[in-house]
Structures are given as C-alpha cells and as structure tokens.
Amino acid sequence: MSETQAITAAAAGTFAIGGDLTVNRLGYGAMRITGPGIWGPPADKAGCIATLRRAVELGVNLIDTADSYGPHISEELIAESLYPYPAGLVITTKGGWERVGPGQWIHNAGPKHLAAALEGSLKRLRLERIEVYQLHVPDPATSFEASIEALARLREQGKIRHVALSNVTREHIERARRIVPIVTVQNRYSFADRESDFIVDHCEQNGIGFMPWAPMGQGLKAHQAIEKAAAALKATPLQVALAWLLKRSKVILPIPGTSSVAHVEQNIAAAGLQLPQATYDELSAVHHPPISLRELR
C-alpha cells in the first residue's frame, strides 16, 4: 500500500445510485473541512481546497456534505474548489438541522425549513438541482411523513433528482418508500459498530446505497483488532476499516473525510486493498455498544 497515488477510487468498483448515477464506491465526506465543532471556516482553507481537488483527481466522484457543516462552509468550499464540476461528479447534501454554535445541533425538518435549506444548498453549490438530497435526521417535533412529503414535492419540482435518508431506522426507510423512492441511507456503521447490520442487508435487498459514517468505530477492542490487521497487511488502520466496509456489501459506499491531502491519498488507496477472508471474519466479530442519539451527526 506504499504507492498510494497509483491507486484510484475506481479500484473499489462502482454502484448506480437510483439506477442512473454511477459512482465509484469510495467517496469523500466533507464534514471535516470546517472549524472545530463543525463550526466556522477551517484553520487551513488552502489545505482543504487542495484535499478536495486531490480526491477528485484520484477518481472520487461522490462527495457528501450538508448545509449544517459549518454551517454552509463545507458546501461553499466544495463549490470554490471544484466548480465548474467535472462530468459525473455527484454531490450529495442534507437538510434537517439548524446550528447555533460549535458542536450544537437543533432539529428542524419542518417542510418550510427543508425547502429553504434546499434553496440555500443550491445557491452555495452553484447547482440547479441536487442529485441526491438527504433528510439529515428525523425531527421528533415534525411528522416524519411531512418531512418526506416536502422532499417529494421538491423532487417533483425538479430541484432534487433523488431523495435519501440519514440517521434512520428500517421503519423510517419503509415509511419513506411509501411516499417517494429512496436511493441511499447514511447511518453510522463500521466493523466494530454494527447496530445497522440489518439495515445494510435491507438496503442490499432493495438496491439502496448505504453510506456509512464513522468507519473506524470506537473502543479499545476495536482499535486493537484493526491495528493487528493493519500491521499484518502493511496498511493503515483506516485503510483496513474501509476495505472491510467495501467487502461487507456491494451497496456500501464509504465516505471517509479528512482535510489532509496525504490522508485522502491513503484513504483512497484502500480501494485497492483486498482483505483475506480470515481477516474479514475476525474484524466482523468485533462489536461495539449501541450508539446514542447524542452521537448522531
């Protein structure tokens, strides 16, 4: 894995989101190109711009962001770095949170807010249509159906190509699909945090892409297992974690994030790492306690 620059995201294979947006299965998550607490501008703006451009150079054509990252900073930096966008680049974004300060997230998935959030994302990303727009998280103060119906209307208006979900249960997926087709689901998931295992299976059975976040999991046991595998394979722990995700299911679309060119090169090199079955099985046996709502992002 030393020749990281020779490996591109294409080595991970492809997946057709919604049947018509073909992307390389190793993408890029743009949450970390903001300041501490996912608030304000990054300390090294030039480094973040260089990282975004390097990711695309190395075959990444799926970039995930949200209006709440910054807020707005991540979307603005993506446009500043990459517009006019190369053909085939899919930018997915989200709405459903409001921000009032570093590390502070307030639910708002009301129809009016979602419509306004989408308009803001379109303007910042310099797009006429969002290819994949995700409900960032269900809002306990708003009917879930009302949120999804709002996104379905925006899709009918041509402002969204595909509707997607984030931080949801299987019940949410099934309820949403009664209203509008759902093309991807984004939940926390890794070799060590497999609470969404059955959701991955459900997505696979229904041709829905699954974008896992927090790909390393947490906890000492998890780190010991991944470090052992990484040493044996002469790879980084995150490369092994990403390779596990790619092997887990053909619908999984990992979106590791970083603000470092060196790290983005290392992450993308994971597309070429083939896990031995024994290593995959050993990592699959590592589990982590269920997440709490406070850990959603």
VOPAGU-2260 file (C-alpha; in pm, 1 decimal, decimal comma):
REM VOPAGU-2260
SITE   aa  ch    i         X         Y         Z
SITE  MET   A    0       0,0       0,0       0,0
SITE  SER   A    1     301,7     231,6     -24,1
SITE  GLU   A    2     230,2     360,3    -375,6
SITE  THR   A    3     -86,9     536,5    -267,3
SITE  GLN   A    4    -101,0     773,7    -562,9
SITE  ALA   A    5    -118,0     487,0    -814,9
SITE  ILE   A    6    -449,3     364,3    -674,7
SITE  THR   A    7    -774,1     545,7    -754,6
SITE  ALA   A    8   -1126,6     522,4    -621,6
SITE  ALA   A    9   -1220,6     323,7    -932,8
SITE  ALA   A   10   -1047,5      21,5    -778,9
SITE  ALA   A   11   -1339,0      -3,7    -534,8
SITE  GLY   A   12   -1582,3     -81,5    -816,1
SITE  THR   A   13   -1899,4     110,0    -892,1
SITE  PHE   A   14   -2258,9     143,3    -775,3
SITE  ALA   A   15   -2551,1     301,4    -960,6
SITE  ILE   A   16   -2734,7     527,8    -714,8
SITE  GLY   A   17   -3103,2     525,1    -805,4
SITE  GLY   A   18   -3010,3     316,4   -1107,4
SITE  ASP   A   19   -2884,2     618,8   -1301,1
SITE  LEU   A   20   -2597,5     782,1   -1108,4
SITE  THR   A   21   -2295,0     555,5   -1137,8
SITE  VAL   A   22   -2023,9     638,5    -884,0
SITE  ASN   A   23   -1703,3     479,7    -764,0
SITE  ARG   A   24   -1776,9     305,9    -435,0
SITE  LEU   A   25   -1518,6     500,1    -233,5
SITE  GLY   A   26   -1633,6     858,8    -187,1
SITE  TYR   A   27   -1540,5    1156,3      26,0
SITE  GLY   A   28   -1719,8    1304,4     327,5
SITE  ALA   A   29   -1683,8    1681,7     356,2
SITE  MET   A   30   -1778,9    1738,5     719,9
SITE  ARG   A   31   -1420,4    1791,3     835,6
SITE  ILE   A   32   -1338,3    2083,1     605,7
SITE  THR   A   33   -1478,6    2319,3     869,0
SITE  GLY   A   34   -1360,7    2457,3    1201,5
SITE  PRO   A   35   -1369,3    2289,3    1544,8
SITE  GLY   A   36   -1712,7    2163,2    1645,3
SITE  ILE   A   37   -1804,3    2157,5    1273,0
SITE  TRP   A   38   -1836,2    2534,2    1306,8
SITE  GLY   A   39   -1685,7    2817,4    1106,1
SITE  PRO   A   40   -1406,4    2809,0     849,1
SITE  PRO   A   41   -1118,4    2561,5     864,7
SITE  ALA   A   42    -782,0    2669,0    1000,3
SITE  ASP   A   43    -617,5    2569,5     672,0
SITE  LYS   A   44    -853,6    2666,4     392,4
SITE  ALA   A   45    -591,2    2615,5     121,4
SITE  GLY   A   46    -523,7    2265,5     252,0
SITE  CYS   A   47    -892,9    2179,0     241,4
SITE  ILE   A   48    -923,6    2304,2    -116,1
SITE  ALA   A   49    -618,9    2100,8    -216,2
SITE  THR   A   50    -767,8    1792,7     -46,5
SITE  LEU   A   51   -1097,4    1822,9    -233,7
SITE  ARG   A   52    -918,0    1862,7    -564,6
SITE  ARG   A   53    -684,9    1571,2    -494,5
SITE  ALA   A   54    -979,3    1346,8    -408,3
SITE  VAL   A   55   -1138,4    1418,3    -745,3
SITE  GLU   A   56    -804,2    1370,1    -922,6
SITE  LEU   A   57    -788,7    1024,0    -764,7
SITE  GLY   A   58   -1126,2     919,7    -900,8
SITE  VAL   A   59   -1365,8    1023,0    -625,3
SITE  ASN   A   60   -1694,9    1115,2    -791,1
SITE  LEU   A   61   -1918,8    1100,2    -482,3
SITE  ILE   A   62   -1886,7    1384,8    -232,1
SITE  ASP   A   63   -2115,9    1400,8      70,1
SITE  THR   A   64   -2185,8    1721,7     260,9
SITE  ALA   A   65   -2467,9    1905,2     443,9
SITE  ASP   A   66   -2591,0    2259,5     491,3
SITE  SER   A   67   -2521,7    2224,0     865,1
SITE  TYR   A   68   -2148,3    2162,6     821,0
SITE  GLY   A   69   -2006,8    2499,4     912,7
SITE  PRO   A   70   -2294,5    2581,5     872,1
SITE  HIS   A   71   -2268,8    2640,2     496,5
SITE  ILE   A   72   -1885,9    2637,8     494,7
SITE  SER   A   73   -1847,8    2286,0     355,7
SITE  GLU   A   74   -2082,1    2348,0      62,9
SITE  GLU   A   75   -1916,3    2681,1     -14,9
SITE  LEU   A   76   -1568,3    2526,0     -14,2
SITE  ILE   A   77   -1678,4    2242,8    -242,1
SITE  ALA   A   78   -1802,9    2493,8    -498,1
SITE  GLU   A   79   -1496,4    2716,3    -462,2
SITE  SER   A   80   -1266,1    2417,2    -506,5
SITE  LEU   A   81   -1437,7    2222,2    -781,5
SITE  TYR   A   82   -1678,8    2441,4    -979,4
SITE  PRO   A   83   -1728,4    2407,1   -1271,6
SITE  TYR   A   84   -1773,5    2044,8   -1170,1
SITE  PRO   A   85   -1623,6    1762,1   -1373,7
SITE  ALA   A   86   -1866,6    1540,3   -1562,1
SITE  GLY   A   87   -2003,9    1259,4   -1349,1
SITE  LEU   A   88   -1933,3    1417,9   -1009,4
SITE  VAL   A   89   -2224,5    1352,7    -770,8
SITE  ILE   A   90   -2256,0    1588,7    -474,4
SITE  THR   A   91   -2498,2    1474,4    -207,9
SITE  THR   A   92   -2611,7    1713,4      63,5
SITE  LYS   A   93   -2859,9    1716,4     352,0
SITE  GLY   A   94   -3106,6    1930,0     542,3
SITE  GLY   A   95   -3282,5    1893,6     876,6
SITE  TRP   A   96   -3054,4    2053,0    1135,8
SITE  GLU   A   97   -3007,4    2412,7    1248,1
SITE  ARG   A   98   -2681,6    2533,0    1403,5
SITE  VAL   A   99   -2640,0    2789,5    1680,5
SITE  GLY   A  100   -2280,0    2726,6    1779,9
SITE  PRO   A  101   -1984,4    2484,5    1779,8
SITE  GLY   A  102   -2098,4    2130,1    1849,3
SITE  GLN   A  103   -2461,7    2242,0    1880,0
SITE  TRP   A  104   -2729,7    2086,5    1658,2
SITE  ILE   A  105   -3102,7    2165,3    1672,6
SITE  HIS   A  106   -3364,8    1957,6    1491,4
SITE  ASN   A  107   -3568,2    2127,8    1220,4
SITE  ALA   A  108   -3708,6    1908,4     947,2
SITE  GLY   A  109   -4027,7    2107,7     900,4
SITE  PRO   A  110   -4138,5    2144,1     537,5
SITE  LYS   A  111   -4069,6    2519,1     524,3
SITE  HIS   A  112   -3722,7    2476,8     668,1
SITE  LEU   A  113   -3636,0    2193,2     428,9
SITE  ALA   A  114   -3749,1    2398,7     129,4
SITE  ALA   A  115   -3538,6    2694,1     243,5
SITE  ALA   A  116   -3241,9    2468,1     322,6
SITE  LEU   A  117   -3253,5    2319,1     -23,8
SITE  GLU   A  118   -3260,2    2662,3    -186,9
SITE  GLY   A  119   -2956,4    2759,8      18,6
SITE  SER   A  120   -2768,2    2446,9     -80,8
SITE  LEU   A  121   -2848,4    2501,2    -449,5
SITE  LYS   A  122   -2710,0    2854,9    -429,6
SITE  ARG   A  123   -2394,6    2764,3    -236,6
SITE  LEU   A  124   -2315,2    2461,6    -452,8
SITE  ARG   A  125   -2398,7    2658,6    -770,5
SITE  LEU   A  126   -2635,9    2390,2    -890,5
SITE  GLU   A  127   -2981,3    2393,9   -1044,6
SITE  ARG   A  128   -3061,7    2051,9    -899,8
SITE  ILE   A  129   -2925,6    1840,4    -613,3
SITE  GLU   A  130   -2865,2    1490,1    -744,7
SITE  VAL   A  131   -2913,2    1322,5    -405,1
SITE  TYR   A  132   -3072,8    1518,0    -120,2
SITE  GLN   A  133   -3091,8    1356,3     223,2
SITE  LEU   A  134   -3312,9    1417,4     523,3
SITE  HIS   A  135   -3029,2    1459,7     773,2
SITE  VAL   A  136   -3219,4    1320,5    1070,3
SITE  PRO   A  137   -3586,0    1266,9    1161,9
SITE  ASP   A  138   -3723,3    1555,7    1365,6
SITE  PRO   A  139   -3914,3    1447,8    1678,1
SITE  ALA   A  140   -4121,9    1767,8    1658,6
SITE  THR   A  141   -4227,0    1714,1    1295,8
SITE  SER   A  142   -4421,3    1431,6    1137,2
SITE  PHE   A  143   -4172,8    1210,8     952,5
SITE  GLU   A  144   -4421,2    1177,0     668,4
SITE  ALA   A  145   -4448,5    1557,1     645,2
SITE  SER   A  146   -4071,2    1585,3     607,0
SITE  ILE   A  147   -4060,1    1320,5     335,6
SITE  GLU   A  148   -4361,8    1465,5     155,3
SITE  ALA   A  149   -4182,7    1801,9     147,5
SITE  LEU   A  150   -3880,0    1642,0     -18,6
SITE  ALA   A  151   -4105,5    1455,2    -260,6
SITE  ARG   A  152   -4262,6    1786,6    -365,9
SITE  LEU   A  153   -3918,9    1939,6    -422,0
SITE  ARG   A  154   -3832,8    1636,6    -633,2
SITE  GLU   A  155   -4148,7    1688,2    -839,8
SITE  GLN   A  156   -4041,6    2049,8    -890,7
SITE  GLY   A  157   -3711,5    1928,4   -1039,3
SITE  LYS   A  158   -3494,4    2069,5    -760,4
SITE  ILE   A  159   -3398,7    1722,6    -634,8
SITE  ARG   A  160   -3318,2    1424,8    -853,9
SITE  HIS   A  161   -3326,0    1160,7    -581,7
SITE  VAL   A  162   -3438,8    1158,1    -216,5
SITE  ALA   A  163   -3231,5     987,6      51,0
SITE  LEU   A  164   -3219,8     938,0     428,4
SITE  SER   A  165   -2967,2     968,7     709,9
SITE  ASN   A  166   -2965,6     850,5    1072,4
SITE  VAL   A  167   -3277,3     636,6    1034,9
SITE  THR   A  168   -3428,3     304,2    1132,7
SITE  ARG   A  169   -3561,1      38,3     898,7
SITE  GLU   A  170   -3912,0     155,1     985,8
SITE  HIS   A  171   -3822,8     504,8     865,4
SITE  ILE   A  172   -3695,8     362,9     536,6
SITE  GLU   A  173   -4014,0     165,9     477,5
SITE  ARG   A  174   -4238,0     459,7     568,9
SITE  ALA   A  175   -4045,2     692,6     339,4
SITE  ARG   A  176   -4057,7     449,9      47,4
SITE  ARG   A  177   -4437,8     455,7      59,5
SITE  ILE   A  178   -4411,5     823,9     -35,4
SITE  VAL   A  179   -4108,3     851,8    -264,4
SITE  PRO   A  180   -3825,4     625,3    -387,0
SITE  ILE   A  181   -3526,3     624,3    -150,3
SITE  VAL   A  182   -3186,2     577,5    -315,2
SITE  THR   A  183   -2937,4     588,2     -25,5
SITE  VAL   A  184   -2926,2     559,7     352,3
SITE  GLN   A  185   -2648,1     709,5     563,4
SITE  ASN   A  186   -2604,1     567,9     914,3
SITE  ARG   A  187   -2312,6     520,9    1148,7
SITE  TYR   A  188   -2159,0     181,3    1074,3
SITE  SER   A  189   -1821,3       8,1    1086,3
SITE  PHE   A  190   -1651,3    -324,1    1150,8
SITE  ALA   A  191   -1685,6    -250,4    1522,7
SITE  ASP   A  192   -2023,7     -76,1    1530,1
SITE  ARG   A  193   -2278,2    -297,8    1360,4
SITE  GLU   A  194   -2608,2    -180,1    1501,3
SITE  SER   A  195   -2716,3    -104,9    1142,2
SITE  ASP   A  196   -2623,8    -452,9    1016,6
SITE  PHE   A  197   -2982,9    -543,9     933,0
SITE  ILE   A  198   -3030,6    -204,9     764,6
SITE  VAL   A  199   -2732,8    -277,6     538,4
SITE  ASP   A  200   -2896,9    -609,1     449,8
SITE  HIS   A  201   -3230,5    -436,2     386,6
SITE  CYS   A  202   -3061,9    -182,0     158,7
SITE  GLU   A  203   -2884,6    -458,9     -31,7
SITE  GLN   A  204   -3210,0    -646,7     -83,5
SITE  ASN   A  205   -3375,3    -332,8    -221,4
SITE  GLY   A  206   -3090,3    -188,1    -430,2
SITE  ILE   A  207   -3044,6     108,4    -194,8
SITE  GLY   A  208   -2695,6     250,0    -146,4
SITE  PHE   A  209   -2563,1     259,5     211,1
SITE  MET   A  210   -2317,7     535,4     309,1
SITE  PRO   A  211   -2155,5     451,8     643,7
SITE  TRP   A  212   -2008,9     723,0     861,5
SITE  ALA   A  213   -1756,8     683,2    1149,5
SITE  PRO   A  214   -1586,4     394,5     963,4
SITE  MET   A  215   -1336,6     322,3    1242,2
SITE  GLY   A  216   -1583,0     253,0    1523,8
SITE  GLN   A  217   -1469,4     320,4    1879,8
SITE  GLY   A  218   -1327,8     144,1    2180,9
SITE  LEU   A  219   -1001,1     -26,7    2276,1
SITE  LYS   A  220   -1102,6    -370,2    2148,4
SITE  ALA   A  221   -1186,4    -226,1    1809,3
SITE  HIS   A  222    -856,8     -42,3    1781,5
SITE  GLN   A  223    -655,8    -347,9    1888,3
SITE  ALA   A  224    -824,3    -561,7    1624,3
SITE  ILE   A  225    -777,3    -311,5    1345,0
SITE  GLU   A  226    -417,5    -234,6    1437,9
SITE  LYS   A  227    -331,4    -604,0    1432,2
SITE  ALA   A  228    -484,6    -644,8    1087,9
SITE  ALA   A  229    -319,3    -328,4     957,5
SITE  ALA   A  230      25,0    -441,8    1072,3
SITE  ALA   A  231     -18,8    -779,2     902,8
SITE  LEU   A  232    -132,8    -620,0     575,9
SITE  LYS   A  233     117,5    -329,4     583,7
SITE  ALA   A  234    -172,2     -85,2     565,3
SITE  THR   A  235    -314,2     187,6     788,2
SITE  PRO   A  236    -595,1     105,1    1030,6
SITE  LEU   A  237    -839,7     324,2     838,6
SITE  GLN   A  238    -748,2     153,7     510,6
SITE  VAL   A  239    -833,9    -181,1     665,9
SITE  ALA   A  240   -1159,3     -46,5     809,8
SITE  LEU   A  241   -1257,8      88,1     468,1
SITE  ALA   A  242   -1162,2    -237,8     295,5
SITE  TRP   A  243   -1385,3    -422,9     544,0
SITE  LEU   A  244   -1677,9    -198,2     453,3
SITE  LEU   A  245   -1622,0    -245,6      79,9
SITE  LYS   A  246   -1616,8    -623,2     127,7
SITE  ARG   A  247   -1922,9    -624,5     355,6
SITE  SER   A  248   -2174,4    -538,1      80,3
SITE  LYS   A  249   -2172,5    -419,9    -279,7
SITE  VAL   A  250   -2419,3    -141,8    -187,5
SITE  ILE   A  251   -2187,0      14,1      71,0
SITE  LEU   A  252   -2039,5     349,0     -32,7
SITE  PRO   A  253   -1781,0     456,6     227,7
SITE  ILE   A  254   -1727,7     834,3     253,9
SITE  PRO   A  255   -1418,3     887,9     472,9
SITE  GLY   A  256   -1342,7    1251,8     543,0
SITE  THR   A  257   -1020,6    1442,4     600,8
SITE  SER   A  258    -871,9    1786,8     547,4
SITE  SER   A  259    -529,1    1643,1     458,8
SITE  VAL   A  260    -402,8    1562,8     108,7
SITE  ALA   A  261    -177,5    1287,9     247,1
SITE  HIS   A  262    -466,5    1129,4     433,2
SITE  VAL   A  263    -706,2    1147,3     139,5
SITE  GLU   A  264    -445,9     966,4     -70,7
SITE  GLN   A  265    -412,5     699,1     196,8
SITE  ASN   A  266    -788,1     661,3     228,9
SITE  ILE   A  267    -842,8     624,0    -144,4
SITE  ALA   A  268    -566,3     366,0    -160,4
SITE  ALA   A  269    -794,5     143,7      48,1
SITE  ALA   A  270    -988,6      83,2    -273,2
SITE  GLY   A  271    -708,5    -148,9    -378,9
SITE  LEU   A  272    -674,4    -339,0     -51,1
SITE  GLN   A  273    -818,4    -690,4     -61,6
SITE  LEU   A  274    -888,0    -834,8     282,6
SITE  PRO   A  275    -819,4   -1205,7     332,8
SITE  GLN   A  276   -1137,6   -1382,3     436,8
SITE  ALA   A  277    -989,6   -1471,4     775,8
SITE  THR   A  278    -912,2   -1104,8     847,4
SITE  TYR   A  279   -1259,0   -1001,1     736,7
SITE  ASP   A  280   -1416,5   -1263,7     963,2
SITE  GLU   A  281   -1203,1   -1161,4    1260,8
SITE  LEU   A  282   -1299,6    -796,0    1224,1
SITE  SER   A  283   -1663,5    -890,0    1172,2
SITE  ALA   A  284   -1663,2   -1047,7    1517,5
SITE  VAL   A  285   -1574,9    -715,7    1683,6
SITE  HIS   A  286   -1877,9    -535,8    1821,9
SITE  HIS   A  287   -1937,5    -200,6    1987,2
SITE  PRO   A  288   -2222,9     -89,5    2217,1
SITE  PRO   A  289   -2523,1      79,0    2050,0
SITE  ILE   A  290   -2492,9     449,1    1973,5
SITE  SER   A  291   -2695,3     720,2    2142,8
SITE  LEU   A  292   -2886,6     997,7    1973,0
SITE  ARG   A  293   -2627,9    1244,9    2103,6
SITE  GLU   A  294   -2369,7    1086,3    1875,3
SITE  LEU   A  295   -2563,7    1148,1    1553,7
SITE  ARG   A  296   -2418,5    1396,1    1309,5
